[in-house]
Amino acid sequence: MPMKSRELSTRGQKVLLVELCDEEPFTTIGTTTYTYHIRGGVLRDVGPSIEDIVVHANGRNFSSVFKYKVIGQYSYDGETWTDFAADLLTQQTTSGAKIGSAYSTRTDFGLRIRFKVAVIDAGAKENGVLSVTVAVKLAT
């Protein structure tokens, strides 16, 4: 899946927008276990320049049994990946628009960064439709 991203510059601030999914259907596996979907490609060589990361998401067409969250990972070699210290968007259980808190733990901003959408259920297969964009604010 090609990465869709664009860079904005407003009032001297540069923001890289990375679209992870747009109206994409997700199905859980019915085992109360997270399934992880890597989306958006790999951001290379921007980690040291990141000021913070904010997730913008919208979920629809799911029951309260369907849950999702967004996770960031970093790597220095592109082979070994480590999850950020905290989720970029904590577990969501309701439909609608969500905006995560700004994440600024600099020790998690390695040379390579990627994002995962994680979905889970309460023991029965569930479906949901998600749109997720990550805003990466770069230091000026």
C-alpha positions as CSV (number, residue, x, y, z in Angstrom):
1,M,0.0,0.0,0.0
2,P,1.6,3.3,-1.0
3,M,2.1,5.9,1.7
4,K,0.0,9.0,1.3
5,S,1.5,11.9,3.0
6,R,1.9,15.6,2.6
7,E,3.8,18.4,4.3
8,L,2.1,21.6,5.5
9,S,3.8,24.8,6.6
10,T,1.7,27.2,8.7
11,R,3.1,30.1,10.6
12,G,6.6,28.7,10.4
13,Q,5.6,25.3,11.7
14,K,6.0,22.2,9.5
15,V,3.6,19.3,9.8
16,L,3.9,16.0,7.9
17,L,0.5,14.4,7.5
18,V,0.5,10.6,7.1
19,E,-2.7,8.9,6.2
20,L,-2.8,5.4,7.6
21,C,-6.2,4.4,6.3
22,D,-9.2,6.1,4.7
23,E,-12.6,4.5,5.2
24,E,-10.9,1.1,5.5
25,P,-12.9,-1.9,6.8
26,F,-11.2,-3.8,9.6
27,T,-12.4,-7.2,11.0
28,T,-11.3,-8.6,14.3
29,I,-10.4,-12.3,14.7
30,G,-12.8,-13.2,17.5
31,T,-10.2,-14.1,20.1
32,T,-9.9,-11.1,22.4
33,T,-6.4,-10.7,21.0
34,Y,-5.1,-7.6,19.3
35,T,-4.3,-7.9,15.6
36,Y,-1.9,-5.3,14.3
37,H,-2.0,-3.7,10.9
38,I,1.1,-1.7,9.8
39,R,0.0,1.3,7.7
40,G,1.5,4.4,6.2
41,G,5.0,3.1,5.3
42,V,8.2,4.1,7.1
43,L,9.3,7.6,7.9
44,R,13.0,7.8,7.5
45,D,15.5,10.2,9.1
46,V,12.8,12.5,10.6
47,G,12.9,11.1,14.1
48,P,15.5,13.6,15.5
49,S,13.4,16.5,14.0
50,I,10.0,15.5,15.5
51,E,8.5,17.8,18.0
52,D,5.3,15.8,18.6
53,I,2.9,13.4,17.0
54,V,-1.0,13.6,17.1
55,V,-3.4,11.0,15.8
56,H,-6.7,12.1,14.2
57,A,-9.1,9.2,13.7
58,N,-12.7,8.5,12.9
59,G,-14.4,5.1,13.4
60,R,-17.9,4.1,12.3
61,N,-20.2,1.1,11.8
62,F,-19.1,-0.9,14.9
63,S,-20.5,-2.0,18.2
64,S,-18.9,-1.4,21.6
65,V,-17.3,-4.8,21.2
66,F,-15.0,-3.5,18.4
67,K,-12.1,-1.5,19.8
68,Y,-9.0,0.0,18.2
69,K,-5.9,2.0,19.0
70,V,-2.9,3.4,17.2
71,I,0.7,2.5,18.1
72,G,4.0,4.0,17.0
73,Q,7.2,2.1,16.6
74,Y,10.8,3.2,16.1
75,S,13.9,1.5,14.7
76,Y,17.5,2.4,14.0
77,D,18.2,-0.4,11.6
78,G,14.9,-1.1,9.9
79,E,14.9,-4.7,11.2
80,T,14.3,-4.4,15.0
81,W,11.2,-2.4,15.9
82,T,10.3,-1.1,19.4
83,D,6.9,0.1,20.4
84,F,6.6,3.7,21.7
85,A,6.4,3.9,25.5
86,A,2.7,4.7,25.2
87,D,0.0,4.4,22.6
88,L,-0.5,7.3,20.2
89,L,-4.2,6.9,20.4
90,T,-5.5,4.9,23.4
91,Q,-8.1,2.2,23.0
92,Q,-11.3,3.6,21.5
93,T,-14.7,1.9,22.0
94,T,-17.1,4.3,20.4
95,S,-17.7,5.5,16.9
96,G,-16.9,9.1,15.9
97,A,-14.0,11.5,15.6
98,K,-11.1,11.2,18.0
99,I,-8.0,13.3,18.5
100,G,-5.1,11.9,20.5
101,S,-3.0,13.9,22.9
102,A,0.3,15.2,21.5
103,Y,3.0,12.6,22.0
104,S,6.4,14.0,22.6
105,T,8.6,11.4,24.2
106,R,11.8,12.2,22.2
107,T,13.5,8.9,23.2
108,D,11.0,7.1,21.0
109,F,11.8,9.1,17.9
110,G,14.3,6.9,16.2
111,L,15.8,7.2,12.7
112,R,12.9,5.2,11.3
113,I,9.3,5.4,12.5
114,R,6.2,3.5,11.5
115,F,2.6,3.2,12.7
116,K,0.2,0.4,13.5
117,V,-3.6,0.2,13.8
118,A,-4.5,-2.4,16.4
119,V,-8.1,-3.9,16.6
120,I,-9.6,-6.2,19.2
121,D,-13.0,-7.6,20.2
122,A,-14.6,-9.3,23.2
123,G,-14.6,-12.8,21.8
124,A,-16.7,-12.6,18.6
125,K,-15.7,-11.3,15.2
126,E,-16.6,-7.7,14.7
127,N,-16.3,-5.2,11.8
128,G,-15.5,-1.5,11.8
129,V,-14.5,1.2,9.4
130,L,-11.6,3.4,10.3
131,S,-10.0,6.6,8.9
132,V,-6.7,7.5,10.6
133,T,-4.2,10.3,9.9
134,V,-1.1,11.0,11.9
135,A,0.1,14.6,12.2
136,V,3.9,14.7,12.7
137,K,5.0,18.2,13.9
138,L,8.6,18.9,13.0
139,A,10.8,21.3,15.0
140,T,11.7,24.5,13.2
